[in-house]
Amino acid sequence: MDRMKLSRRHLLKWTGAASAVVAVSGVWLPNFGISAALAADLGEGDVGVLNYAYALEQLEAAFYTQVIDTPYSGITEDETSWLTDIRDHEVAHRDFLKDALADDAIPDLEVDFSAVDFTSRDSVLNTAKTFEDLGVAAYNGAGKLIENPDYLLAAGKIVSIEARHAAAIRDMLNMDSVSFAGDDVVDENGLDVALEPAAVLAAADPFITTEVTAKAFM
């Protein structure tokens, strides 16, 4: 396969084609309408969707592992317990997807959290909020691309946990508020926001340094 290597700084170059596509450090994935912003080759069909989810779970697992390994200043016992539970969930999601993909799994990602101040509660929790909201929207947007009903069921279970994480993080940031169901994550129909992979990968891109290539979906 001919692999294009695009600069990570040349992000979000939209074309005027009938189906909008975006160039993000890789090669075109027509079924997603994106280029891969993540590690190695995502693959095709359900494998490509699972690798997409696996990449995001790798990112979240790495983030929360760092949070627990280097606790922010003033972290409470309760906060440590909540964030540890979230870390453990993300690690379990990552490992489940890796096992499901088996030999088709992409390699481990190299991440870049240099923009996060892990000594700062606000920096850590706002980054966590970004990741959790993004994770929920990513699963919601990708569900329609999954063909195997068993994989769709598993994705539905995972996204329900990601939504619990998102609500918990929002409550930590703004205790006793209704921000867990703010209009930035719940639409006018009372439904969770869903994002297409192009938007999700663009948002995740600053936190990932691994070089990326991918096959076009059939």
Secondary structure, 3 states (H helix, E strand, C coil): CCCCCCCCCCCCEECCCCCCCEECCCCEECCCCEECCCCECCCCHHHHHHHHHHHHHHHHHHHHHHHHHCCCCCCCHHHHHHHHHHHHHHHHHHHHHHHHHHHHCCCCCCECCCCCCCCCHHHHHHHHHHHHHHHHHHHHHHHHHCCCHHHHHHHHHHHHHHHHHHHHHHHHHCCCCCHHHCCCCECCCCCECCCCHHHHHHHHHHHECCCECCCCCC
